[in-house]
Amino acid sequence: MSERVGCALVTGASRGIGAAIARGLAQDGWPVGINYKTDREGAEKVVSEIECDGGEAVAVAADVTDPSAPEQLFAALDSHFGTQVLVLVNNAGINRDDLLPSLGDEEWSAVIETDLNAAFRLIRRALVPMMRARTGRIVNVASVSGLRANPGQSNYAAAKAGLIMLTKTAAVEVARRGVTVNAVAPGWIDTEMTAGVAKDLLAAVPARRAGTPDEVAACVRFLAL
């Protein structure tokens, strides 16, 4: 495990994919901020697991849909670790699935705000210090739903498609400053969020199985190098 100059922030990291990413980045030597909204117990469990493995981590509470959350999170990590965020993983996300004719405004807005707008604000906050440092890694957790139609997920698909294009645009804007911006687009990953998904959908997966959070984390770890 090598020492890092800077720290990492993973949003929505109290469980599932986010927790796996946080553990993986800690194994790579990054001090990690474990962001959570309500699941303090889960976040502190992830912190404990990282610390038991010899890493550094801290749980930081914030609702990423709050416009003040980016400053709150970055200030908390700077205070705790004494260094700036050089790896940002936008993982926090929700789904509110329904067919378009019956999809309500609240279900639409909640998903767009959490899965897209929050990532925009966090990226905006991260970029200036990363550009000044001439180094930085931003990884956004998108979804295959942002690349192909999936009935009942118009809000989720719109948010993830937007996140993918936000990623591409940000990447070309900052590439010359030593900062990379990438996205991973997982398919069906075995987490609490997908627990209610019909098992017959596995027939469309060539491997005939769901992916694992650790497999997604491996991709993010590579992009954070």
HELIX and SHEET records of a PDB file:
HELIX    1   1 GLY A   16  GLN A   27  1                                  12    
HELIX    2   2 ARG A   40  CYS A   52  1                                  13    
HELIX    3   3 ALA A   69  PHE A   81  1                                  13    
HELIX    4   4 LEU A  100  SER A  102  5                                   3    
HELIX    5   5 ASP A  105  ILE A  112  1                                   8    
HELIX    6   6 GLU A  113  ASN A  117  3                                   5    
HELIX    7   7 ALA A  118  ALA A  133  1                                  16    
HELIX    8   8 VAL A  144  GLY A  146  5                                   3    
HELIX    9   9 SER A  154  VAL A  174  1                                  21    
HELIX   10  10 ALA A  175  ARG A  177  5                                   3    
HELIX   11  11 GLU A  192  THR A  194  5                                   3    
HELIX   12  12 LYS A  199  ALA A  204  5                                   6    
HELIX   13  13 PRO A  213  LEU A  223  1                                  11    
SHEET    1   A 6 ALA A  57  ALA A  61  0                                        
SHEET    2   A 6 VAL A  32  TYR A  36  1                                        
SHEET    3   A 6 CYS A   7  VAL A  10  1                                        
SHEET    4   A 6 VAL A  85  ASN A  90  1                                        
SHEET    5   A 6 GLY A 136  VAL A 141  1                                        
SHEET    6   A 6 VAL A 179  VAL A 184  1                                        
END                                                                             
